[in-house]
């Protein structure tokens, strides 16, 4: 007679969300019985994909309705579960007019779930999805570990404040439980999340890649982002659920850092030949400052401009035993999945994942991602080329006193002319031949007009990341009206305010 083995059931809150969908899939593949909560069982389009994640699952997925602020709805949701993975929390795309629309459901939601767990008495461990911003508060030039908390709660934006307050509420709740009510608590802190999506649902986490693929905006802010693959985040939740050392601890989930224009270069290399003109150039900071009085989303960009926040992922690797995936591969896979889901429209040249080799461009070259600069970001190829020319021009300027050699050997007219601005050379074409020695009167008129414009890149200021306000005035004036901030004006928030990047 076969031995009866008790099946461990796991409750995943906000199951239709970006991260939660991956958690559900990995749990089913591992043989767990999974119960997921959604806000409404009538909106089947939002959670239909969950039923198709693991066709051969040993246990059919169970879905129940539960609202974060409805305490009663969680009592039946946790009943019969061995573990609870709480991912549901608001993650708005745009800054809300009232921060309490984000903070209140986040704090009350985690409290209501934990109350139901305590009352049930049979749940072994709860894993709460917090965020990297509940560690640092805001991105800055520092390195963070699980010991860190935000310094200035009053100065936090609504989302990081909601995640910080919700996590503190969870730790306080467990600490004050009676002995007979106690259960284990572990918290995971994913930073920005990327990687393939499993549904057609848009979320805040998909917004950056979507905008890059749609070339909106066409100039990018000088922002560095800590990222982690969504599959690593899902695996981190499950490891935190089972690993004995995870109980009572926080766990940063981070795969590394990447500049926004480096993300653009990565996607451009993969998708340019498929009809997607992904931006890679940086916008001068002054453009963002000019837009700030009119677009409140820039409030999120200016404080993190050119700052690199490092997160210590030692516990992720040593305790949870997760090796981070390559971020550039994750971004490419994310873009493909968004195209396949219809979030990004298919272009006529789209080949799909694993399609034919890219076709060479008009110059006979296949676009490739660029390597890191000395500041850590990957620049578009055209930017690097023009900067090299600028450097050559500056070197030529320094060596100008040495250029008094016979004109027949050095091509003196061309050397002197290239050190002048292009417009100055164009206005005084007659002066250049006068500087040439008499032995070579025919050479100067040919070389000067042809070489001078080519060696004076017109768009260098707009493309060079190192330039900020001081050189912004050199950027082409006509680009001012096009340099939109990254954050998009608010769209319908009925779905986005229910998703954590990780949530429903």
C-alpha positions in Angstrom: 0.0 0.0 0.0 1.4 3.4 -1.0 2.4 5.7 1.8 0.3 8.8 2.2 2.5 11.8 1.8 1.0 15.1 3.1 1.1 17.7 0.3 2.4 21.1 1.2 0.2 23.8 0.0 1.6 27.3 -0.6 -0.5 30.5 -0.7 0.8 33.1 -3.2 -0.9 36.5 -2.7 -1.3 38.7 -5.8 -0.8 35.6 -8.0 -1.4 37.3 -11.3 1.4 39.8 -10.8 4.8 39.8 -12.7 6.9 38.2 -10.0 4.1 36.2 -8.5 3.3 34.4 -11.8 6.9 33.1 -11.9 6.6 32.0 -8.3 3.4 30.1 -9.1 5.1 28.4 -12.1 8.2 27.4 -10.2 6.2 26.1 -7.2 4.0 23.9 -9.5 7.1 22.6 -11.3 8.5 21.6 -7.9 5.4 19.6 -7.1 3.7 22.0 -4.5 0.0 22.5 -4.4 -0.5 26.2 -5.0 -3.4 28.5 -4.1 -3.3 32.0 -5.5 -5.2 35.1 -4.5 -6.6 37.6 -7.0 -8.6 40.7 -6.4 -11.5 39.6 -8.4 -12.4 36.2 -9.8 -14.6 37.8 -12.5 -11.6 39.4 -14.3 -10.5 36.1 -15.9 -8.4 37.8 -18.6 -6.1 39.0 -15.9 -5.3 35.6 -14.4 -6.1 33.1 -17.3 -2.3 32.7 -18.0 -1.9 31.2 -14.5 -3.8 28.1 -15.5 -1.5 27.5 -18.5 1.9 27.9 -16.7 2.3 24.2 -15.8 0.0 21.9 -17.8 1.6 18.8 -16.3 1.4 20.0 -12.7 0.7 17.3 -10.1 -1.9 19.6 -8.4 -4.3 21.9 -10.2 -3.9 25.6 -9.4 -6.5 26.9 -7.0 -7.5 30.6 -7.2 -9.5 32.5 -4.6 -10.5 36.1 -4.2 -9.0 38.4 -1.5 -8.6 42.1 -1.0 -5.7 43.6 0.9 -7.8 45.8 3.1 -10.5 43.1 3.7 -9.4 41.3 6.8 -12.1 38.6 6.6 -11.1 37.5 3.1 -7.7 36.2 4.3 -9.0 33.8 6.9 -10.2 31.3 4.3 -7.3 32.0 2.0 -4.7 30.8 4.4 -6.7 27.8 5.7 -4.9 24.6 4.9 -1.6 26.2 3.8 1.8 25.3 5.0 3.5 28.5 3.7 2.4 31.9 2.6 4.3 34.1 0.1 2.9 37.6 0.3 3.8 39.5 -2.8 0.6 41.7 -3.2 1.2 45.4 -2.7 0.4 48.5 -4.7 3.2 49.6 -7.2 1.9 52.7 -9.0 3.4 53.8 -12.3 2.9 57.5 -11.7 3.3 59.5 -8.4 -0.1 59.4 -6.6 -1.7 62.7 -5.5 -2.2 61.1 -2.1 0.5 58.8 -0.8 -2.0 57.0 1.5 -3.5 55.4 -1.6 -0.3 53.4 -1.7 0.8 53.2 1.9 -2.6 52.2 3.5 -3.3 49.1 1.5 0.4 48.0 1.7 0.5 48.2 5.5 -3.0 47.0 6.1 -2.6 44.2 3.6 0.5 42.6 5.2 -1.1 43.1 8.7 -4.3 41.4 7.6 -2.5 38.4 6.1 -0.3 37.9 9.2 -3.4 38.2 11.5 -5.0 35.4 9.5 -1.8 33.3 9.7 -1.6 33.7 13.4 -5.2 32.8 14.0 -4.8 29.7 11.8 -1.9 28.3 13.7 -0.8 25.8 11.1 1.3 28.0 8.8 5.1 27.3 9.3 6.6 30.4 7.6 5.6 33.6 5.8 7.8 35.2 3.2 7.1 38.9 2.6 8.1 40.7 -0.6 9.7 44.0 0.4 11.9 46.0 -2.0 15.5 47.3 -2.4 14.1 50.7 -1.7 13.1 49.6 1.8 16.8 49.1 2.3 18.1 52.4 0.8 15.1 54.7 0.6 16.5 56.3 -2.6 19.3 55.5 -4.9 22.6 57.1 -3.9 26.3 56.6 -4.2 26.5 54.0 -1.4 26.7 50.3 -0.9 23.9 48.7 1.1 23.4 45.5 3.0 20.4 43.9 4.8 21.3 45.9 8.0 20.4 49.2 6.3 17.1 51.0 6.5 16.0 54.4 5.0 17.3 57.3 7.0 14.6 59.9 6.3 11.2 58.4 6.3 9.5 61.8 5.8 11.5 62.5 2.6 10.6 59.2 0.9 8.5 58.9 -2.2 5.2 57.0 -1.6 6.3 53.6 -3.0 9.5 53.2 -1.0 7.7 54.6 2.1 4.9 52.0 1.7 7.3 49.1 1.4 9.4 50.3 4.4 6.4 50.8 6.6 4.8 47.5 5.5 8.0 45.6 6.3 8.4 47.2 9.7 4.7 46.4 10.5 5.4 42.7 9.6 8.5 42.5 11.9 6.7 44.2 14.7 3.6 42.0 14.4 5.6 38.8 14.6 7.7 40.0 17.5 4.6 40.8 19.6 2.9 37.5 19.0 2.1 35.1 21.9 4.2 32.0 22.0 1.4 29.7 20.8 0.7 32.0 17.8 4.3 32.4 16.6 5.4 31.5 13.1 8.6 32.1 11.1 9.0 35.2 9.0 11.5 35.9 6.2 11.7 39.0 4.0 13.1 39.3 0.5 14.2 42.6 -1.1 14.3 42.5 -4.9 15.8 45.6 -6.6 14.5 46.6 -10.0 13.1 43.5 -11.8 13.6 42.4 -15.4 13.2 39.3 -17.4 10.5 37.6 -19.4 6.8 38.2 -18.6 4.3 35.3 -18.4 1.1 37.2 -19.2 -0.2 40.1 -21.3 -0.6 42.2 -18.2 1.4 45.4 -18.1 3.0 46.5 -14.9 5.3 49.1 -13.5 8.2 46.7 -13.9 7.7 46.4 -17.7 7.5 50.1 -18.3 11.2 50.9 -18.8 11.8 48.3 -21.5 8.6 49.1 -23.2 9.5 52.8 -23.5 13.0 51.9 -24.8 11.5 49.6 -27.5 9.0 52.4 -28.4 11.8 55.0 -28.4 10.0 57.2 -25.9 11.9 59.2 -25.0 14.6 59.4 -27.6 17.1 60.8 -25.2 17.8 59.0 -21.9 18.6 60.2 -18.4 22.0 59.4 -16.9 20.5 57.0 -14.4 22.0 53.8 -13.1 19.7 51.0 -12.0 20.3 47.9 -9.8 18.4 45.0 -11.5 17.7 41.3 -10.9 16.1 38.7 -13.1 12.5 37.9 -12.3 13.2 34.1 -12.3 15.9 34.7 -9.7 13.4 36.6 -7.6 10.9 33.8 -7.8 13.6 31.3 -6.8 14.6 33.6 -4.0 11.1 33.5 -2.5 11.0 29.7 -2.6 14.4 29.3 -1.1 13.5 31.8 1.7 10.4 29.7 2.3 12.4 26.4 2.8 15.9 27.4 3.9 16.3 27.1 7.7 18.8 30.0 7.8 16.4 32.3 6.1 13.9 32.5 9.0 14.1 35.8 10.8 16.3 37.5 8.2 16.2 39.9 5.3 17.6 39.0 1.9 18.7 41.4 -0.9 18.0 40.0 -4.4 20.3 41.8 -6.8 22.0 40.7 -10.0 24.1 43.9 -10.7 23.9 47.4 -12.0 23.3 48.8 -15.4 23.1 52.3 -16.9 19.9 53.3 -18.7 21.7 54.0 -22.0 23.6 50.7 -21.6 20.2 49.0 -21.5 19.3 50.9 -24.7 22.6 49.7 -26.4 21.9 46.1 -25.4 18.4 46.2 -26.9 19.5 48.2 -29.9 22.1 45.6 -30.8 19.5 42.8 -30.7 16.5 44.6 -32.2 17.7 47.3 -34.6 17.8 44.9 -37.5 14.3 43.8 -36.5 12.8 47.3 -37.0 13.2 48.8 -33.5 15.0 52.1 -33.2 16.0 51.9 -29.5 17.5 55.1 -28.1 21.0 55.2 -26.7 21.9 58.8 -26.4 21.9 60.7 -23.1 19.9 63.9 -22.5 21.6 66.9 -20.8 20.5 67.2 -17.2 19.3 70.8 -17.9 16.6 69.4 -20.1 15.2 67.5 -17.2 15.5 70.5 -14.9 13.6 72.6 -17.4 10.8 70.1 -17.6 10.5 69.6 -13.8 8.0 72.4 -13.1 5.6 70.9 -15.6 6.1 67.2 -15.2 6.1 65.8 -11.6 7.6 62.5 -12.8 11.0 64.2 -13.1 10.9 64.4 -9.3 12.0 60.7 -9.4 14.8 61.3 -11.9 16.7 64.3 -10.6 17.6 62.9 -7.2 19.2 59.8 -8.7 21.0 61.4 -11.6 24.5 59.9 -12.1 24.3 57.9 -8.8 25.3 54.3 -8.4 23.7 52.3 -5.6 25.4 48.9 -4.9 23.6 46.2 -3.1 25.4 43.4 -1.3 23.9 40.1 -2.5 26.0 37.8 -0.4 23.0 36.2 1.3 21.3 35.7 -2.0 24.3 33.6 -3.2 25.5 32.0 0.1 22.3 31.4 2.0 19.6 31.1 -0.7 22.1 29.5 -3.2 21.1 31.6 -6.1 23.6 32.8 -8.7 22.3 35.9 -10.6 21.6 35.6 -14.3 23.2 37.9 -16.9 21.2 41.1 -16.9 21.7 41.9 -20.6 20.3 38.5 -21.5 17.4 39.1 -19.2 16.6 42.4 -20.8 16.6 40.9 -24.3 14.3 38.0 -23.2 12.0 40.5 -21.5 11.7 42.5 -24.7 11.0 39.4 -26.8 8.3 38.3 -24.3 6.6 41.8 -24.4 6.5 41.7 -28.2 5.0 38.2 -28.2 2.4 39.4 -25.6 1.5 42.4 -27.7 2.6 44.9 -25.2 5.1 46.1 -27.8 3.9 45.9 -31.4 5.6 43.5 -33.8 7.5 45.3 -36.6 7.4 44.0 -40.2 11.1 43.0 -39.7 10.5 41.1 -36.5 12.1 37.6 -36.5 11.4 36.5 -33.0 13.6 34.7 -30.5 16.1 32.5 -32.3 15.3 33.9 -35.7 17.7 34.4 -38.6 20.9 36.2 -38.2 20.7 40.0 -38.2 21.0 41.7 -41.5 23.9 44.2 -42.0 22.9 47.8 -41.9 23.5 50.4 -44.7 27.2 50.6 -43.7 27.7 46.9 -44.1 27.9 46.3 -40.3 25.7 44.5 -37.8 24.9 46.7 -34.8 26.4 45.4 -31.6 26.3 46.5 -27.9 29.1 48.7 -26.8 31.5 48.1 -23.9 31.6 50.1 -20.7 33.1 53.5 -20.5 35.3 54.7 -17.7 32.2 55.8 -15.8 30.6 52.4 -16.1 27.9 53.0 -18.7 27.8 51.6 -22.3 27.5 54.3 -24.9 26.1 54.1 -28.4 28.8 53.6 -31.0 28.2 56.9 -32.6 28.8 58.7 -29.3 32.1 56.9 -28.8 33.2 57.7 -32.4 32.5 61.4 -32.0 34.2 61.6 -28.6 37.3 60.0 -30.1 37.3 62.6 -32.8 36.9 65.3 -30.2 39.9 63.9 -28.3 42.0 63.8 -31.5 41.0 67.4 -32.2 42.1 68.5 -28.7 45.4 66.7 -29.1 45.9 68.4 -32.4 45.3 71.7 -30.7 47.9 71.0 -28.1 50.5 70.2 -30.8 49.8 73.2 -33.0 53.0 75.0 -32.2 54.9 72.1 -33.6 53.1 72.2 -37.0 55.5 74.8 -38.5 57.0 72.2 -40.9 57.3 72.4 -44.6 53.9 72.2 -46.1 54.8 69.6 -48.6 55.4 67.1 -45.9 52.8 67.9 -43.2 49.7 69.2 -45.0 49.8 72.3 -42.7 46.6 74.0 -44.1 44.5 71.0 -43.0 46.0 70.8 -39.5 45.5 74.4 -38.7 42.0 74.6 -40.0 40.7 71.5 -38.0 41.4 73.3 -34.7 38.9 76.0 -35.5 35.1 75.7 -35.1 33.3 74.5 -38.2 31.4 77.7 -38.6 34.5 79.9 -38.3 36.3 77.9 -41.0 33.3 78.2 -43.2 33.1 82.0 -42.8 36.8 82.6 -43.6 37.6 80.3 -46.5 40.0 82.8 -48.0 42.3 83.0 -45.0 43.4 79.3 -45.1 45.3 79.4 -48.4 47.1 82.5 -47.2 48.7 80.5 -44.4 50.0 77.8 -46.7 53.6 78.1 -48.0 54.0 79.2 -51.6 55.3 75.8 -52.7 51.8 74.2 -52.3 49.2 76.8 -53.4 46.9 74.2 -55.0 46.6 71.9 -52.0 45.0 74.1 -49.4 41.7 74.9 -51.2 41.1 71.2 -51.7 41.8 69.9 -48.2 40.5 72.7 -46.0 36.7 72.7 -46.9 36.5 68.9 -47.1 38.2 68.0 -43.8 37.1 70.8 -41.4 33.4 70.0 -41.1 34.0 66.2 -40.8 36.2 66.7 -37.8 33.8 68.9 -35.8 31.0 66.6 -34.5 27.9 68.7 -34.2 26.1 66.6 -31.6 28.8 65.7 -29.2 27.3 67.7 -26.3 24.0 65.8 -26.5 25.7 62.4 -26.7 28.4 62.6 -24.1 27.3 61.4 -20.7 30.0 63.4 -18.9 28.5 66.7 -19.9 25.9 68.2 -17.6 24.6 71.7 -17.1 27.9 73.4 -18.0 27.8 72.1 -21.6 24.1 71.7 -22.1 24.1 75.0 -24.1 26.1 73.3 -26.8 23.4 70.8 -27.5 21.2 71.5 -30.6 18.4 73.8 -29.6 15.8 72.0 -31.6 16.0 69.0 -29.3 14.7 70.9 -26.3 11.1 70.3 -27.1 11.7 66.6 -27.7 13.6 65.7 -24.6 10.8 64.3 -22.6 11.4 62.9 -19.1 11.5 59.2 -18.8 8.4 58.8 -16.6 5.2 58.6 -18.6 2.1 60.7 -17.8 -0.3 58.6 -15.7 -2.2 56.0 -17.5 -5.1 54.0 -16.2 -4.1 52.8 -12.7 -6.7 50.2 -12.1 -4.2 47.5 -12.9 -0.9 49.2 -12.1 -1.8 50.2 -8.6 -2.4 46.6 -7.8 0.9 45.2 -8.9 4.2 45.2 -7.0 6.5 44.6 -9.9 6.0 41.6 -8.1 2.4 41.8 -7.5 -1.1 41.6 -8.7 
